[in-house]
Amino acid sequence: MERLKSWLGLSTKKPPLTTLAKPNLSRLKPYGDHIDDGAMQLSFTLPVPCNDKAREAARLYAEKLGLKDVHVAHTEAMETQFTFFVVYGFSKHTLDFSAIHVPKPKYQIRSLGEIDELIAQEVKRKLVVVGATTGSDAHTVGLDAIMNMKGYKGDYGLERYEGIKAYNLRSQVDNRELIAKAAQFQADAILVSQLVTQQNQHLKNLKELAQLVKKERNLRHPILVAGGPRMDHEAAKKVGFDAGFGPGTLPSEVASFIVEEFLKRHKKHG
């Protein structure tokens, strides 16, 4: 087909997106085949057996969400009483992209060398960071990415820093055990990674930890940092933490926040 188009003198290359119509960012809509068409793909499960009636239920439900021209592209039985769907449709709703504000912790991102130099000049001792995944959470990929020496995406982890003493307690650490270890090591910061999020269990666990930290007399007001796939700064602040970091966060970003927050608290910097 491409060779036939070439023989006929027709272009076989698609125009780059930059040459297409520009979206109106004050009335932003999903993009499918062309700008502002509002095309969307949804996937969800209904607790009904997989049959024609279930398929129609999925279409009607998508329409109730405000989608038009709904097409049920895929259905799949999940055991006997559940059905998984993939549907397509078109939305009329828009939003003002320029009005969006994402709360983030305020700090200057520094390199490993800059952070080590700042700690050496201003703190004059190593900062102690204790990290763990707590409760029933057994996942350590995110925690290891921040704490282990190898780091993440070529960005070295906290164990690599000359100015930081990092203790990685690994997974399924009880909140009280974490606090006891933080007190033992006289932690300046506690880093908690949470992946298990069913029924907001991560937020309940973090809130409990923050409350326990306040009651612990053997701690010196440590900086509390939370991370995970469904974590952000606003959610972390609401449960009593000082900062929250989501997916893709680099170790140097966490280290930059910790050292700057430490210096602010002790009025040693800026």
Summary of the structure (lengths in Angstrom):
residues: 270
radius of gyration: 24.9
end to end distance: 65.0
largest distance: 81.3
contacts: 803
relative contact order: 0.12
helix: 37%
strand: 22%
